[in-house]
Amino acid sequence: MNINGSSTGEEIEPMALAIHDLVNGLPLTMRTLENPGIRIEEGKILDYNYTGPILEEVLKSGEMIREIPQSGAYKGTPVVVVPIEEEGTIIAAIGLVDTTQGIYSDIMEITKRPEDLNDSRGGSN
């Protein structure tokens, strides 16, 4: 599989579906720099021409964003979106929709190894 900045929703489908399975079926979105991408829920492809406001923002900034979108298909639901880079260039963005209303994100924080915790969580530097 070769994913690049101009890959289509159909071309990124195998990777997106694999990640969707890894996160226990949480809704997932992914798009490339030049093309809208894919939206997956409950193991089904809902859209091969998808984009969303946070995906767009991550493509521009190149930074991970944890946010509750104010518009789009997942308005009001926490999302985590990360950039995918190749040789220092952003080629895509992939997002996880936390339909647990933040419980998934909280569990990820709670289950960090002690050496990864910061002082506010009782760990040491």
N, C-alpha and C positions, 0 to 999 in steps of 0.2 A: 504494500500500500504506500502510495506517495501522496502526502498531503502538502499543499503549498498555498500561497496567498490567493490563488484563483480557483481552488477546488470548489466544487459545487456541493450542495446538500447530499446528493446521491453518493458522491465520492467520499465524503466524511462519515457516511452512515456506519460502516463497520466499527470505526473507533468510537463513535458516539454511543452506539449500542453496547459495546463492551464496557464503557465507563458507566453507563446507565445500570447495567447489571452489577457492577462493582459496588455501587452506592445503594444497593438494595431497592432499585426501582424508583428512586426519587426522580421527579421530572428533570430533564436535562435539555439544555439548548446549546447549540454550537454554530458558529459561522466563521467564514474566512474573511480575510481583509477585503477582498474584491467581490465576494458573492454572499448573498443571504444563505442561511444554512438550514439546520434541522431542529425540530422540536419533538421530543419524545416524552410520552407519559405512559405508564403501565405497560411498557414493552412495545408500544405501538408508535409508529411514526405519524405524527399529526400534521406535519408541515415540512416540505423540502425547500421552502422559500422563506425561512423565518429569520427575523432579526428582532432585537429588543433594545431598549434604551441603555441598559447597563452593558450589554455586549458591545454596543457602539462606543460607549464611554471607555471601556477597557481597550478596545482597538486603538483609540486615540491616545490614551494615557500610558498604556503598557504596564499598568499597575493592577494588582488584584483589588477587587472592590467587594465589600460585604455591605449590602444595602437593602432597603425595602423600596422597590420601584414605586413611583407615583403615577406611572402610566404603563400601558402595554398589557400583555396577556397575564402577567403575574403581579399586577398592581396590588400592593398591600401585603405581599408575601416575601419573606426574606430570601435573598439570593446571594450566592457567592460566585463571582466570575473571575477567571484567571486568563491571562494571555498565554498564548503558545508562541514561542520564539524559535527561529531557526537562524543560526549565525548572526545573532544580535538584532534580527528584524522580526517584528510582530507579524505573524502570518495568520493567526486565528485567535478566537476567544471561545472559551467553553464555560458554561454556567450550570450550576446546580441550584434547583429551586427547593428551598427548605419548607416543604408543605407541612412539616411538623411544627410550624410556627416558631422555630428557633430551638426546639429541643435537640435536633440533630447537631446543630452548631454548639449548643451547650455541652452535649455529651463529648464532642470532640475536644473541647476545652478541659472538661473535668477529667478525662482519661489521659491527658498528657503525662509523660514521664516526669518524675519529680525534678530532674535536672532542667526540664524545659519550662518550668513554672517561674513566674516573676514574683517579686516581693509582695505584690498585692494579693496573690493567691497563696501566700504562706511559704513559698519556696525560698531558696537562697540563690545568690548570684554566683 
